[in-house]
Amino acid sequence: MKSLDDSRRPARFGAFELDFSAGELRKGSTKLRLHGQPLQLLTLLVESAGRIVTREELRRALWPGDTFVDFDNGLNTAINKIREALCDSAEKPRYIETLPRRGYRFFAAIETVRQSMSSLAVLPLENLSKDPEQEYFADGLTEALISNLAKISALRVISRTTAMHYKGVHRPIPEIAKELAVDAIVEGTVQRSGDRVCISAQLIQATTDAHVWAETYERDLRDVLSLQAEMAHTIATEIRVKLTPQEELRFARAHKVNPEAYEAYLKGRFYWNKRTLDGFTKASQYFQQAIDKDPSYAAAYAGLADTASRLGWWGFVPPKEGCAKAKAAAKKALELDESLADGHAAHGFAILYYDYAARTAEKHCRRSTELDPANPIAAQSLACCLTALGRHDESLAEITRAVQLDPLSTALHWTAGILMFQARQYMRCIEQSRKGLELDPSFPALHWNIGLALVWQGNHPEGLKELEFASQAAGRAPYFLGTLGAGYAIAGKTEDALKVVTELSSKPLTSYWIGMIHASLGDTDSAMPCLERAYWERIPWLPYTAVAPWFDPLRSDPRFQDLLARMDLAGIPLPGVDSIK
């Protein structure tokens, strides 16, 4: 008898699967009652499939030392139990053939079951049309496939931002998989002709570079959502990832979509992913076009909410046109589809920064991560809620998970750094931000992180250099200019700090940043009216007031405590400060 190797892959025959390492016989997802000698006997027969296993071989392997009579009865009993489990019969066998007085032969076809894979990356689908104007379409389908696969809780999927770094890159699959630490890679092509779309995809096992599965789909564009769900479901099956009943239902209920609305939606996401003022502006227009074409398109409302909230967050539009508009769009998205993860994330982001309702926002963001565990934007939003509530350990764990999901996103490295700063973990903030600068040395917000951490550590000269660089690189936007002023104040450069106050006073909606500078100067009476004005203006940075280091001089003031109470942030403890190095 060949020894049983626990590392052997399961064998599948008919509707059954024999898992050697687990010692289980399964039919579908049901474990069958077959144990002891019957299971050992089946294992031996399957291992020896195609040849006769003699009675003498069976006696030596399974009944050593027993009498011939005991062996004969035991063998018959074991064979009968196997046949019962397999719904097989001696008269019309489908699996095990009896050769009288000689032995038995397992003759059914056996398929070696591939090992399950728990992580994968989808490389950007290649646009076969070669029309640059269709790049948004290929990129959008790539993002949609990633999104569908990412909703499978048992699977880790590399996020879109990181995957897009491999667009047009021709390198060995095992090399890419090693860089991304994944078990499998999906790659393919897309070609569009009018309202018809053709997608060819293949699944490649990372370690062996072996093609596990390949398929070509050609559908009408209005069926593209069901096509994406079908592809994701097939890939999950091929890599042997177990889907929950809720995940099975989600794949099954994909619906048709208006082709013009879908095309506008893809263009919206294409421009949203640029994360620029021009990109957000165009994205907003395309999402609105998608809604105009199909008022029941929940994903388009979520996209509109994402765009409006980011425009408001960065100060490109007033709060009423930013997070207030985003809240209304996200609410509409959830009315149309309560199970939409993007809708919950967008709603949580908007109400955190417009309603200052961190606890309610946390519920929406947590629901988003439950519906879409591999969505880094949902994890990022949840981490921000937790920081606002002073739950820094939870927050940093969540933002670390987001960075792992999307390791090449400079935006996530920036978020991780600023949340570490809010947690008073200044050295971690610097280290994290420097990792981000390896991806993009010119990214202003990462220099801003480092400058803040250095200044609050006490390294004023180096910190101010970083803050000045960030402010200039960002066009002296209030977001960066305000903290530069606060940095001057902390460094004892009062005159420079007040010059920044004068500059900010000529810009709209800068009360928060002016209040930050006055707080850093220790001028409570000047700071509090500014923060009060910021509260009524719904400035989006206020939710961090309870933890932000620049407001420490105000904490004993009753007016400040009253402000925190109105935002349901009273009593949140401050974290300890790491050592100055």
N, C-alpha and C positions, 0 to 999 in steps of 0.2 A: 504493500500500500504506500502510495506517495504521501509524505508527511503534509499535514495541513499548515499552510503558510498564512498567518493571521493578516498579512499585508495584501493577500489576494483580493482582487476585486470581486464583487458579487456576480453570480451567474443568473441570467434571465432565460426562462423557457416558458413559452405560452404566456399565461397570465400570472406566472409565478416568478419569484425571485429568491434565490438562496444566498444569504449573506454569510459567507464563511467566517469572517472575523467576529460578527455579532452572534453567530450560532442561531440564526433565525431563518424560518421559511415564511415568506410574505406573499399575499395575494393582493396586489394593489398596495394600499396603505394599511391593510389588516395583517397582523401577525397571527399565524396559524399555530395551533396547538400540536407541535411535533417536537419531542424532546428525546434525550437519552439515546439508546441504541437505534431507534428508527431514524433520528436525525443524523446520527453518525453513518448509518448505512446509506442514506440518501446522498450524503456528502461524498462518500467513497464512490458511489455509482456515477454521480455527476462528474467527479474528477476523472473518472475512467470512461467517460462517455464515448460510445461507438465500439467498445470492445466488450467481450464477455468477461465478467468478473466471476470466477469460479466459486463454488460453495466452499472449497478448501481455503481460498484466499479470504473469504468472508469470515470463516471460522477463526483463522489465525489473527485477523485484524480486530474482530469484535467480540469473540467468545473464547479467548485463550483460557485453557484449563478446564472449560466446561465439558460435560459428556456430550456425546453425539446426539443423544435424545434431547437434552436441554437445548443444544444448538439448533436442532431441527425445529422444535416448537418455537424457540425464540426468533429464529429467522422468519418463519411463517407469520408470526405475530407482527414483527417489525415491518415486513413487506405489506401486510394488510393495512397497517396504520398509515404507511406512506401512500398506498393507493387511495385510501379514504381521504387523506388530506389533498391529494392531487385530483380527486374525482376520476381516478383511473380504474381500469379493470384488467384482469388477466386474459379475458376472452377477446376484448377489443382494446388492446393497450395503445395509449397515446404517448407514454413516456417511458415505461419500464416493460421490457419484454422478458418473459420467463422462458428459459431453455431447460426443459425437464431434465433432472438429475445432473445438470451441468452448472447452471448458475443464472445470472441475470445480466441484462444489458440495457443501459440507458441510451435510447436512440433518438430522442427529440433534439431538434436544433437548439443550440445554446448560444446566447449572445452575452459577451462579456460586458458587464455594466461599467461605465466610466465612473471614476471617482467624482464625487460632488465638488463643485467649485463655489466658493463663498464670496468671491470678489472679481470684478471685471471692469474694463474700461471700454467705452465706445469711441473709436477714433472718428474724426470728422468724415462724414460721407463725401465721396468725391463727386463733384458736379460734372457729369459726363457731357452736358450740353456745351461746356466750355464758354458759355455766355456769362460774363462777369455780373450781369444784371440778375442772374439766377442764383448767385452765391447765397443770398438770404434764404432761398428755398432749401438748399442742401444743408445749410447751417441750422435752419429751423427744424428740419426733420431729424437731424442729429440730436438737437436739444430735446425734442419730443421723445425720442427713443430712450435717451438717458433718463428723462423724467419718469417715463413709464417703468423702466427697470428699477429706478431708485425707490419706487414706492413699495418694493418687495422688502419686507423687514429683515429677512434672513440673508440679504445680499448687500454687500458693500459695493457701491458704484462710484467711480471717479466722476467728479462734477464736470459740468460743461466748460467752465473757464479753464480748468487744467487740461481737459481733453483737447481744446482748441489750440493749445500750444503745439500740437502735433499735426496741425493742418499742413498738408503739402510736404510733410517730413517722410522720407523713405528710409526707414531704418529697420533692422531685424525685429520681428515681433517679440522674441524672448528678451531683447535688450530693453524695449519700451516697457514690457510687462514688469521687468525687474525694477526699473526706475519708479514705476507706479505701485509696486508691491501688489500686483493682482494675479489671479489664477488664470484669467482668460481675457482675450481681446476680441471685440467685434469690429469688423471693418466692412466697407461696402461702397456701393455707388448709388447714385440717384439720377434719374433722367426724367424730365417733364416734357410732355408734348400736349399743349392745350390744357384740357381738363383731365388728362391721363397722367399717371405717375407710375414709374417703374423703379423699384428698389431691389437691388441685389445685395445680400448680406451673407457674411460667413463668420462662424465662431471658431476661434483658434485657441487651443490649449497652450498656455504660456510656456510651460516647461519643455514640452516636446515639439512645439511649433506645428502640431498636427491639426488638420482641419477636422473639427468635430461635427460641424453642421454647415450646410449652405442652402440657400433658397432664394428664389427670385419671385417677387410679387408685382403684379401689374393691376392697378385698380383705378376707378374713377376718383377724382379728387375729393368728392363729397364723402367717400368711404375711407378717407385717409386716417381718421381717428380709430376706426375699428382695425385697420391695417396695422397701425402702430401697436395697439393692444395685442393683436394676434402675434406679431413678431416678438414682443416682450414675453408673452406667455410661452411661446415655443422655445425661446432661449432659456427661460427658467426651467422648462422641462428638460432640455438637453443638458444643462449643467446640474440637474438633479437638486434644485432648490425647492423646498417645500413651501407651497403657498398656503396662506391662511384662508378660511372660507370668505372673509371680507375681501381679500385680494383677488380671489377667484371671481367674486361678484363684480368687483370693479372692472376687471378685464372684460367680463361678459356684457356689461351694459354700455360699452362705448357706442356713441350715436353718430348719425350723419351730421355733416357740417356744411354750411353754405360755402362753396368754393371761394367766392370773392371775399367773404368774411375771414376765412382761414388764411388766405393769402395776405390780407391786411394785417392779421394777427402775427404771422411770421415776420413780416416787415417790422412790426412794432417791437417784437422781441430782438430782432437783429439790431435795431438802433438802440434799444434799451441797454443791450449788453456792451455798448461802447462807453457807457457811464460818463458822458460829457453833456454839457448844456445843449449843444446841437443835437446830440443823440437822443436825449430825453425829450426834447421839443418835438422832433420828428416821430419818436415812438408814441407820444401822446396823440398825435394826429392820426397815426395808423390804427391805434387801439380804438379811437373814436370811430374811425371808418368801419372797423370790424363790427362795432356795436350797432352802427347805423344799418349795416347790411343784415345783421342778425341780432336783434335786441335780446335774445335769450342766450347769448354766448357768454357763459359765466367766466371763462378764462380771459376773455377780452376785458371784462370789468376788473378782474384782478390785475391784469397788466396795466390798465389805466390807473388803478390805485397805486401800484408800485412806482409808476412814473411820477404821478403828482406828489407823492410823499417824498421822493428823492429831490425833486425840484424845490420843495419847501424846506427840506432838511438842510440843503446846501445854501439856502437863502436866495435862490434864483427867482422865486416868486413869494409873495406874502403867505403867511400861514393859512389864510382862508382859501387860497388857490392851491395850496400845497396839501398839508395833512388833513385839512377839513374836507377838501374834495376827495382825497384818497379814502377817507373813512366812509363817505357816502358810496363810492364805487365799490369798495370791498364789501360793504353791507349788501349791496345789490348782488354781487357775485355769490355770496353765501345764501341769499334768498333763492337764487336759481340752482345752486348746488352746494348743499351744506357740507359735502364730503370733499370739497376742493381745498387741498392743502395750501395752494398759493393764495386763495382767498382768506384763509385764517391768518396766514403770515402777514399779508398786506393789512388786514384789519387790526392785528395786534400792533404792527408798526405805527399805524396811523393814530390809534387811540392812545398809545404811549406818548406820542409827541404832540398831540393836539388836546386830548382830554386830560393828560397827565394821570391816566388811570393805569398804573403799572401792574396792579394785581389782575385786573380784567385783561389787560394786554397779555400777561403771562399765560392765562388760560387759552387764549386764541393761539399764541405761538407754540405752546406745548401741544395743543391739538394738531397743529400743522406738522410738528415733528413726529407725532404718532401716525399721521396719515402718510407722511413722506419722510421716512427716517434718514434718507441720504440727501436731503435738501439742505445745502449749507446756508442758504438765505434764511430758512426757518430757524436753524440752529443759531445763526447770528442774531436774529431778532429776539429769540428766547434769552440768549446770553445778555443782551442789553437790558431786558426787563429785570433779570435777576440782579444785575449790577445796580440798577436804580433802587432796588429793594434792599441793597446791602448784603446780598447773599453771594459773596464774591467767590467762594470755593466752587459753588454750583455753576456760577457764571463762567469761570475760567475753564472748568471741565467742558462746558458746552461749546465755548468758542474754540477750544483746542480740538474738539471733535469736528467742528466746522472746517478748521484748517486742514485736518487730516483728510476730509472729504474733498477739499479743493486746495491742494498744497501750492499751486502756482498762482493763486489769487492774491495780488498785492493788497486789494481792499480788505480781505480777511486778515492778512498779517497786520494791517493798520488797525482794524477793529480789535484784534487780540491785544495789540500793544496798548491802545488807549484804555481798554478795560483793565489791563494790568496796572496802568497808571492810577486809575480810579481806586484800585484795590491797594494803593500805596506800595506796590511791588515794582519799584523803580528799576532795579537791575533787570528783572524779567522783561519789563517794557522795552528797555534798550536792546536786549538780546533778540527779542522777537522782531522788533522793528528792523534791526540790521539784517535779519534773515530775509525780510521783505525787500530790503534795498538790494540784495543780491539778484532779485528778479527785475527790479527797475530802480537804478540808482538815483533817478531824478524825481521820484514820486514825492511831492511836497508833504503829504500827510505823514509819511514815515519819518521824515526829518523833523516834522512838528512833534511827533511822539517823543523822539529822542531828546529834542530841546526841552520839552516839558519835564521829562524825567531828570535830566541833568540839572536844570534850574532848581527843581524841588529837592534834589539831593544836596544842593549847595555848590555845585560846579557852575557858577553863573557865567563866566566868560564863554565856555564851550557851549553851554546850553543856549545862550543868547545868539551865538553864531548860527546854530541850527534853526532857531525860531525866525531869525531874520531871513535866512535862506528860504524857508518855507513860505514866509509872508510875501517875499518878492516873487517867488516862483508861481504863487497863486494869485498874482495881481493885486496884492494887498487887500484881499477879500476879508470882510469883517471876521469870518470864522477864524482866520489865522492871525489877523492884525490884533484882535482883542487879546489873545493869549500872549502875543509879543508884548503888548502893554503891561499885562500882568507880570510877565517875566521881568520887565524893567523894574516894576514896583518891588518884586521880591528881591531883586539884586541891589535895591537901594538907589536906582536911577529914577528918582521921582520926576525930574523935569522931562525926561524922555517918555515916561509913562503918561504924563499929562498931555504931551504933544499928541500921543496916540488917541487920547480921549477927545481932543479937539478934532482930529482927523475923522474919528468915528462919528462924531456929532453931526457931520455934514452928510452922513449916509443914513438911509431909512432903516428902521427896525434893528437898531444896534444897542438897545437898552441893556440887554443881557451882558454884552461884552464890556460896555462902559461900567456896569455894576461890578463885573469881575475885577476890573482894574482898581476901582475904588476900594473893593474888599481887600485886595492884595496890598493896597496902601494903608490899610487899617482905618479907612474913613467910612465907618459904618453909616453915618447919617447921610452921606452921599450915595452909598451903595444901595441902601434899602429902597428908596424911591425908584431907582432904576430896575430893581428886581420886581417890584410891585408892578411897574409898567410892563415889564417883560411877561409877567403872569397874565395880564389882561390882553396883551398882544398875541399870546399863545406861542411864544418863541420856543422852538423845539428842543433846546438844550436844558430847559428847566427841570425835566425829570431826574437829572443827576445831581440836583442841588444838595440832596442829603448826604452825598458821598464825595463831591468834588473838593479836592484839596484847597482850591483857591478861595473857598468860602469859609475856611476854618476860623478866620477872625470874626465872623458874624455869628457863630453858633450860640453864644451866650445872650444874644439880643432877642427879646420876646417877639419882636416883629418878624424876625427870621423864623423862629419856631412856629409862629402863627402861619407863615407862608408854607412851611413844610406840612403843617396839619391840614391845610386846605388841599394839598396834593396827596393826602393820605400817606405821608412819608415821615410822620413824627416818630421819634423813638428809635430810629434805625441807628444801630451802633456803628462807629467808625472802625475800620480795620487798623491793625498795627502797621507801623512804617518799617520797611526793611532797612537794613544798616546802610549807612553812607559809605560808598567805596570809591 
